[in-house]
Every structure is written in structure tokens, then in C-alpha cells.
Amino acid sequence: MTKDVYNLAGELKEMLDNDERIIRLNKLEKELNSNEEVMALSYQKDVAVSSYSDALNHFPKDSEMMKKYQHELHLKKEALDNHPLVKKYLQAYSDVRDLYFQINEILFKDLSLHLKEKRTK
């Protein structure tokens, strides 16, 4: 039985390695990591996150200063999220996440039913 599980797991991995959604996501991730514009936007967002986090240590959360830091963070994150390559990546990521949810449902649906039955007994 163990050998069957290993064989099935190997087949699943091979199928996932050849799945067009995963291939697309990996390709887009490489493009993101080599795109200077995206890297600059990501860095600017990270700086805004850091500034916002630091400001939380010095100002009340509902202060005008915090609103300025929060607004700046919002603008930087929005600029990154609206980049065309980032949009493509996020859509591809969503498609792969949906695939994994389907696999999870198929693999573990019966297991969770059996666990629920044991709890009620």
C-alpha cells in the first residue's frame, strides 16, 4: 500500500509539474523578479510598510500622522498591485490556488468526514 501511495504521489507531482497553470505562474514569477519597474514598486511598498510600522510606535493609531502614513502605504501598494505584470501574476496565482483547493478537496474530503464521525461517537 505504501508503494501505491508513493507512486500516486509521484504521478500527482508530475501532473502538477506539467500543469499549464503552474507553468504560467512560475514563468510570471521569474518575469516579476527580473522586472526592474516591479522591483522598484515592491521596494517602495516595503519602505512604506516599514515607515508605517515604525510610526505605530510613536503615534496614536487614529492620529493625523498615522493617516498620512497609512495613505502613503495604500498608494504604494496600489501602484504595485496595478502594474500589468503584477495583475497577470495575481490572476495566475489565484488559478493555481483554486487548483490546490480542488486537489485538497478530492484528497481529504473523505478523511474529514471520517474524523467528524469519530468525534460524534
MIDREN-150736 format. One record per residue: x, y, z of N, C-alpha, C, O in turn; residue in three letters. Coordinates in nm, 2 decimals. Each point is the difference from the previous one (the first is absolute). Layout:
BEGIN
- X	Y	Z	X	Y	Z	X	Y	Z	X	Y	Z	ALA
...
END
This chain:
BEGIN
- 0.08	-0.12	0.00	-0.08	0.12	0.00	0.09	0.13	0.00	-0.03	0.09	-0.07	MET
- 0.14	-0.10	0.15	0.08	0.12	0.01	0.06	0.03	-0.14	0.01	0.12	-0.04	THR
- 0.03	-0.22	-0.03	0.05	0.02	-0.14	-0.10	0.06	-0.09	0.03	0.09	-0.08	LYS
- -0.16	-0.13	0.09	-0.10	0.06	-0.07	-0.02	0.15	0.03	-0.02	0.08	-0.09	ASP
- 0.03	-0.05	0.21	-0.01	0.14	0.04	0.11	0.08	-0.06	-0.02	0.11	-0.05	VAL
- 0.15	-0.16	0.06	0.11	0.07	-0.05	-0.01	0.01	-0.16	0.03	0.11	-0.05	TYR
- -0.08	-0.21	-0.01	-0.02	0.01	-0.15	-0.10	0.10	-0.03	0.02	0.08	-0.10	ASN
- -0.13	-0.08	0.17	-0.11	0.10	-0.03	0.05	0.14	0.03	-0.03	0.09	-0.07	LEU
- 0.11	-0.07	0.18	0.05	0.13	0.03	0.10	0.04	-0.11	0.00	0.12	-0.04	ALA
- 0.08	-0.21	-0.01	0.09	0.04	-0.11	-0.07	0.03	-0.13	0.04	0.10	-0.06	GLY
- -0.15	-0.17	0.04	-0.08	0.03	-0.12	-0.07	0.14	0.01	0.00	0.08	-0.09	GLU
- -0.05	-0.05	0.21	-0.06	0.13	0.03	0.10	0.11	-0.02	-0.02	0.10	-0.06	LEU
- 0.14	-0.12	0.12	0.11	0.10	-0.02	0.03	0.03	-0.15	0.02	0.11	-0.04	LYS
- -0.01	-0.22	-0.03	0.03	0.01	-0.14	-0.11	0.08	-0.08	0.03	0.08	-0.08	GLU
- -0.15	-0.12	0.12	-0.11	0.07	-0.07	0.00	0.15	0.04	-0.03	0.09	-0.09	MET
- 0.06	-0.06	0.21	0.01	0.14	0.04	0.11	0.08	-0.06	-0.01	0.11	-0.04	LEU
- 0.13	-0.18	0.02	0.11	0.06	-0.06	-0.03	0.03	-0.15	0.06	0.10	-0.05	ASP
- -0.15	-0.17	-0.01	-0.04	0.02	-0.14	-0.13	0.08	-0.02	-0.04	0.02	-0.11	ASN
- -0.02	0.02	0.22	-0.12	0.08	-0.01	0.02	0.14	-0.05	0.09	0.07	0.05	ASP
- -0.17	-0.03	-0.15	0.03	0.13	-0.06	-0.02	0.11	0.09	0.07	0.11	-0.01	GLU
- -0.15	-0.12	0.11	-0.02	0.11	0.10	0.12	0.02	0.09	0.04	0.11	0.02	ARG
- 0.02	-0.22	0.02	0.12	0.01	0.08	0.12	0.04	-0.08	0.08	0.08	0.04	ILE
- -0.07	-0.12	-0.16	0.11	0.04	-0.09	-0.01	0.15	-0.03	0.10	0.07	0.01	ILE
- -0.22	-0.02	-0.03	-0.03	0.14	-0.02	0.04	0.08	0.12	0.07	0.11	-0.01	ARG
- -0.11	-0.16	0.13	0.03	0.08	0.12	0.15	0.00	0.02	0.05	0.11	0.04	LEU
- 0.02	-0.22	-0.06	0.15	0.00	0.02	0.07	0.10	-0.10	0.09	0.07	0.03	ASN
- -0.14	-0.07	-0.16	0.05	0.09	-0.10	-0.02	0.15	0.04	0.09	0.08	-0.01	LYS
- -0.21	-0.05	0.06	-0.03	0.13	0.04	0.08	0.04	0.12	0.04	0.12	0.02	LEU
- -0.02	-0.21	0.07	0.08	0.03	0.12	0.15	0.04	-0.04	0.05	0.10	0.06	GLU
- 0.00	-0.17	-0.15	0.14	0.03	-0.05	0.00	0.14	-0.07	0.09	0.08	0.02	LYS
- -0.20	-0.05	-0.10	-0.01	0.13	-0.06	-0.01	0.11	0.10	0.06	0.11	-0.01	GLU
- -0.14	-0.13	0.12	-0.01	0.10	0.10	0.13	0.02	0.07	0.04	0.12	0.02	LEU
- 0.03	-0.22	0.01	0.13	0.01	0.07	0.11	0.07	-0.08	0.10	0.04	0.05	ASN
- -0.12	-0.04	-0.18	0.10	0.06	-0.09	-0.04	0.13	-0.06	0.07	0.07	-0.07	SER
- -0.19	-0.02	0.11	-0.06	0.12	-0.05	0.04	0.12	0.09	-0.04	0.00	0.12	ASN
- 0.13	0.09	-0.16	0.05	0.11	0.08	-0.12	0.09	0.05	0.01	0.05	0.12	GLU
- -0.11	-0.03	-0.20	-0.11	0.09	0.04	-0.08	-0.06	0.11	-0.03	0.07	0.10	GLU
- 0.01	-0.20	-0.11	-0.08	-0.07	0.11	0.09	-0.01	0.13	-0.05	0.02	0.11	VAL
- 0.18	-0.04	-0.13	0.09	-0.01	0.12	0.00	0.14	0.07	0.00	0.01	0.12	MET
- 0.00	0.10	-0.20	0.00	0.13	0.06	-0.13	0.03	0.07	0.00	0.05	0.12	ALA
- -0.11	-0.09	-0.18	-0.13	0.02	0.07	-0.01	-0.08	0.12	-0.05	0.04	0.11	LEU
- 0.10	-0.16	-0.11	0.00	-0.09	0.12	0.08	0.06	0.11	-0.04	-0.01	0.11	SER
- 0.16	0.06	-0.15	0.09	0.06	0.10	-0.07	0.12	0.07	0.00	0.02	0.12	TYR
- -0.06	0.07	-0.21	-0.08	0.11	0.06	-0.11	-0.04	0.09	-0.02	0.07	0.10	GLN
- -0.05	-0.17	-0.13	-0.10	-0.05	0.08	0.06	-0.05	0.13	-0.06	0.02	0.11	LYS
- 0.17	-0.10	-0.11	0.06	-0.05	0.12	0.05	0.12	0.09	-0.01	-0.01	0.12	ASP
- 0.06	0.11	-0.18	0.04	0.12	0.08	-0.12	0.06	0.07	0.01	0.04	0.11	VAL
- -0.12	-0.03	-0.19	-0.12	0.06	0.06	-0.05	-0.09	0.12	-0.05	0.05	0.10	ALA
- 0.06	-0.18	-0.12	-0.04	-0.09	0.11	0.08	0.02	0.12	-0.05	0.01	0.11	VAL
- 0.18	0.00	-0.13	0.09	0.02	0.11	-0.02	0.14	0.07	0.00	0.01	0.12	SER
- -0.02	0.09	-0.20	-0.03	0.13	0.06	-0.13	0.00	0.08	-0.01	0.06	0.11	SER
- -0.09	-0.12	-0.17	-0.13	-0.01	0.07	0.02	-0.08	0.14	-0.05	0.04	0.10	TYR
- 0.12	-0.15	-0.11	0.03	-0.08	0.12	0.07	0.08	0.11	-0.03	0.00	0.11	SER
- 0.13	0.07	-0.16	0.08	0.09	0.10	-0.09	0.11	0.05	0.01	0.03	0.12	ASP
- -0.09	0.03	-0.20	-0.09	0.10	0.05	-0.10	-0.04	0.11	-0.03	0.07	0.09	ALA
- -0.01	-0.20	-0.11	-0.09	-0.06	0.11	0.06	0.01	0.14	-0.07	0.00	0.09	LEU
- 0.20	0.00	-0.09	0.07	0.00	0.13	0.01	0.14	0.06	0.03	0.02	0.12	ASN
- -0.06	0.08	-0.20	0.01	0.14	0.04	-0.13	0.08	0.00	0.00	0.10	0.07	HIS
- -0.10	-0.14	-0.14	-0.12	0.08	-0.01	-0.12	-0.09	0.03	0.00	-0.12	-0.02	PHE
- -0.10	0.19	0.07	-0.13	-0.08	0.02	-0.05	-0.04	-0.13	0.01	0.07	-0.11	PRO
- -0.07	-0.19	0.10	-0.05	-0.06	-0.12	-0.10	0.09	-0.08	0.00	-0.01	-0.12	LYS
- -0.08	0.09	0.19	-0.10	0.08	-0.06	0.05	0.15	-0.02	-0.08	0.08	-0.03	ASP
- 0.21	-0.06	0.04	0.05	0.14	-0.01	0.01	0.03	-0.15	0.00	-0.08	-0.09	SER
- 0.01	0.21	0.07	0.02	0.06	-0.14	0.13	-0.06	-0.06	0.00	-0.03	-0.12	GLU
- 0.10	0.02	0.20	0.13	-0.05	-0.06	-0.01	-0.14	-0.05	0.05	-0.04	-0.10	MET
- -0.13	-0.04	0.18	-0.02	-0.14	-0.04	-0.08	-0.01	-0.13	0.02	-0.09	-0.08	MET
- -0.12	0.18	0.07	-0.08	0.00	-0.12	0.09	0.03	-0.12	-0.02	-0.06	-0.11	LYS
- 0.12	0.15	0.12	0.09	0.03	-0.11	0.08	-0.12	-0.03	0.02	-0.03	-0.12	LYS
- 0.04	-0.04	0.22	0.08	-0.12	-0.03	-0.09	-0.11	-0.06	0.04	-0.07	-0.09	TYR
- -0.16	0.06	0.14	-0.09	-0.10	-0.05	-0.04	0.03	-0.15	0.00	-0.09	-0.08	GLN
- -0.02	0.21	0.05	-0.03	0.04	-0.14	0.12	-0.02	-0.09	-0.02	-0.05	-0.11	HIS
- 0.13	0.08	0.16	0.12	-0.02	-0.08	0.02	-0.15	-0.03	0.04	-0.04	-0.11	GLU
- -0.06	-0.05	0.21	0.01	-0.14	-0.02	-0.10	-0.05	-0.10	0.03	-0.08	-0.09	LEU
- -0.15	0.13	0.10	-0.11	-0.03	-0.09	0.04	0.03	-0.15	-0.02	-0.08	-0.09	HIS
- 0.07	0.20	0.07	0.04	0.04	-0.13	0.11	-0.09	-0.06	0.00	-0.03	-0.12	LEU
- 0.10	0.00	0.20	0.11	-0.09	-0.04	-0.05	-0.14	-0.04	0.04	-0.06	-0.10	LYS
- -0.12	0.01	0.19	-0.05	-0.13	-0.02	-0.09	0.00	-0.13	0.00	-0.10	-0.08	LYS
- -0.08	0.20	0.07	-0.09	0.01	-0.12	0.08	0.01	-0.13	-0.03	-0.06	-0.10	GLU
- 0.14	0.14	0.10	0.09	0.01	-0.11	0.06	-0.14	-0.04	0.00	-0.03	-0.12	ALA
- 0.04	-0.04	0.22	0.06	-0.13	-0.03	-0.11	-0.10	-0.05	0.02	-0.06	-0.11	LEU
- -0.14	0.06	0.17	-0.10	-0.09	-0.04	-0.06	0.03	-0.14	-0.05	-0.09	-0.06	ASP
- 0.06	0.21	0.02	-0.06	0.04	-0.13	0.10	-0.01	-0.12	-0.03	0.03	-0.11	ASN
- 0.15	-0.07	0.14	0.10	-0.02	-0.10	-0.05	-0.12	-0.09	-0.04	-0.10	0.06	HIS
- 0.04	0.11	-0.19	-0.06	-0.11	-0.08	0.07	-0.14	0.02	-0.08	-0.10	0.00	PRO
- 0.20	0.10	0.02	0.07	-0.13	0.03	-0.04	-0.06	0.13	-0.02	-0.12	0.02	LEU
- 0.00	0.21	0.08	-0.05	-0.05	0.13	-0.14	-0.05	-0.01	-0.04	-0.10	0.07	VAL
- -0.04	0.17	-0.14	-0.14	-0.05	-0.02	0.00	-0.13	-0.07	-0.08	-0.09	0.05	LYS
- 0.16	0.06	-0.15	0.00	-0.13	-0.06	0.05	-0.10	0.10	-0.06	-0.11	0.01	LYS
- 0.16	0.14	0.07	0.05	-0.09	0.10	-0.11	-0.04	0.10	-0.02	-0.11	0.03	TYR
- -0.05	0.21	0.02	-0.10	-0.02	0.10	-0.11	-0.09	-0.05	-0.06	-0.08	0.07	LEU
- 0.02	0.10	-0.20	-0.10	-0.08	-0.06	0.05	-0.15	-0.01	-0.08	-0.09	0.03	GLN
- 0.20	0.08	-0.08	0.06	-0.14	-0.01	0.01	-0.06	0.14	-0.03	-0.12	0.01	ALA
- 0.07	0.19	0.09	0.00	-0.05	0.14	-0.13	-0.04	0.04	-0.02	-0.11	0.07	TYR
- -0.08	0.18	-0.10	-0.14	-0.03	0.04	-0.04	-0.13	-0.07	-0.07	-0.09	0.06	SER
- 0.10	0.07	-0.18	-0.03	-0.12	-0.08	0.07	-0.12	0.07	-0.07	-0.11	0.01	ASP
- 0.19	0.12	0.03	0.07	-0.11	0.06	-0.05	-0.03	0.14	-0.01	-0.12	0.04	VAL
- -0.02	0.22	0.03	-0.06	-0.01	0.13	-0.14	-0.08	-0.01	-0.02	-0.09	0.08	ARG
- -0.06	0.12	-0.18	-0.12	-0.07	-0.02	0.02	-0.15	-0.03	-0.07	-0.09	0.04	ASP
- 0.18	0.07	-0.12	0.04	-0.14	-0.04	0.03	-0.08	0.13	-0.04	-0.11	0.02	LEU
- 0.12	0.17	0.07	0.04	-0.06	0.12	-0.12	-0.02	0.09	0.00	-0.11	0.07	TYR
- -0.09	0.20	-0.06	-0.12	-0.02	0.08	-0.08	-0.12	-0.06	-0.05	-0.08	0.08	PHE
- 0.04	0.06	-0.21	-0.07	-0.11	-0.06	0.07	-0.13	0.04	-0.07	-0.10	0.04	GLN
- 0.20	0.10	-0.05	0.08	-0.12	0.04	-0.02	-0.04	0.14	-0.02	-0.11	0.04	ILE
- 0.02	0.21	0.05	-0.02	-0.02	0.14	-0.13	-0.06	0.03	-0.02	-0.09	0.08	ASN
- -0.08	0.15	-0.15	-0.14	-0.06	0.02	-0.01	-0.14	-0.04	-0.06	-0.08	0.07	GLU
- 0.12	0.04	-0.19	0.00	-0.14	-0.04	0.07	-0.09	0.09	-0.05	-0.11	0.04	ILE
- 0.17	0.15	0.01	0.09	-0.08	0.08	-0.06	-0.02	0.14	0.02	-0.11	0.06	LEU
- -0.07	0.22	0.00	-0.03	-0.01	0.14	-0.15	0.01	0.04	-0.03	0.01	0.12	PHE
- -0.05	-0.01	-0.22	-0.15	0.01	0.03	-0.04	-0.11	0.08	-0.07	0.02	0.11	LYS
- 0.10	-0.14	-0.15	-0.05	-0.12	0.08	0.07	-0.01	0.13	-0.06	-0.04	0.10	ASP
- 0.18	0.08	-0.09	0.08	0.00	0.13	-0.07	0.09	0.10	-0.02	-0.04	0.12	LEU
- -0.02	0.16	-0.16	-0.07	0.09	0.09	-0.13	-0.05	0.05	-0.05	0.02	0.11	SER
- -0.02	-0.09	-0.20	-0.13	-0.06	0.03	0.02	-0.11	0.11	-0.08	-0.01	0.09	LEU
- 0.18	-0.07	-0.11	0.03	-0.11	0.10	0.04	0.06	0.13	-0.04	-0.05	0.11	HIS
- 0.11	0.16	-0.11	0.04	0.06	0.13	-0.12	0.06	0.07	-0.01	-0.01	0.12	LEU
- -0.08	0.07	-0.20	-0.12	0.05	0.07	-0.09	-0.11	0.05	-0.06	0.02	0.11	LYS
- 0.05	-0.13	-0.17	-0.07	-0.11	0.05	0.05	-0.05	0.13	-0.07	-0.04	0.09	GLU
- 0.21	0.03	-0.08	0.06	-0.05	0.12	-0.03	0.09	0.12	-0.01	-0.04	0.11	LYS
- 0.01	0.17	-0.14	-0.02	0.10	0.11	-0.14	-0.01	0.05	-0.02	0.02	0.12	ARG
- -0.08	-0.05	-0.20	-0.14	0.00	0.04	-0.03	-0.13	0.08	-0.10	-0.01	0.07	THR
- 0.18	-0.09	-0.08	-0.02	-0.13	0.07	0.04	0.00	0.14	-0.02	-0.10	0.07	LYS
END
